[in-house]
Amino acid sequence: MTVGIVLISHNQIGAELINTARQMFSCYPLPTKIISIGIDDNTDEIRLKLKRTIEEIDQGHGTLILTDMFGSTPSNIACDVSELHDIRIVSGLNLPMLIRVLNYPNLTLDELEQKAITGGQEGVARCHHTGCTS
């Protein structure tokens, strides 16, 4: 079972996060594609690109889309394709979220969605001079 992962973000946020994750893993556990959105990009063209990307990456077990910020253009475009079969969307992309997802390549789409949410949330901590707390 292999879920496809699509990162859709402003500028190169997704690309930089996936490059960092690739440095942390000796092998790359899940098929992943990145869509970067610039300020002058046409949203209709990006929407079509996302649909094509999902078709390319889906191996029959669904696609998890990770976006950088809820309510922004990447998130809105992702929501526009949410009616497609076996799509889950999680916003608030951060490195802990991505690492958590990539650490569990054998999970189902629903399970990976939950890992993304918990990984993203647990990756946020308050740091102070005596250490960090969640």
Rosetta blueprint (number, residue, H / E / L):
1 M L
2 T L
3 V L
4 G E
5 I E
6 V E
7 L E
8 I E
9 S E
10 H E
11 N L
12 Q L
13 I H
14 G H
15 A H
16 E H
17 L H
18 I H
19 N H
20 T H
21 A H
22 R H
23 Q H
24 M H
25 F L
26 S L
27 C L
28 Y L
29 P L
30 L L
31 P L
32 T E
33 K E
34 I E
35 I E
36 S E
37 I E
38 G L
39 I L
40 D L
41 D L
42 N L
43 T H
44 D H
45 E H
46 I H
47 R H
48 L H
49 K H
50 L H
51 K H
52 R H
53 T H
54 I H
55 E H
56 E H
57 I H
58 D L
59 Q L
60 G L
61 H L
62 G L
63 T E
64 L E
65 I E
66 L E
67 T E
68 D L
69 M L
70 F L
71 G L
72 S L
73 T H
74 P H
75 S H
76 N H
77 I H
78 A H
79 C H
80 D H
81 V L
82 S L
83 E L
84 L L
85 H L
86 D L
87 I E
88 R E
89 I E
90 V E
91 S E
92 G L
93 L L
94 N L
95 L H
96 P H
97 M H
98 L H
99 I H
100 R H
101 V H
102 L H
103 N L
104 Y L
105 P L
106 N L
107 L L
108 T L
109 L H
110 D H
111 E H
112 L H
113 E H
114 Q H
115 K H
116 A H
117 I H
118 T H
119 G H
120 G H
121 Q H
122 E H
123 G L
124 V L
125 A L
126 R E
127 C E
128 H E
129 H L
130 T L
131 G E
132 C E
133 T E
134 S L
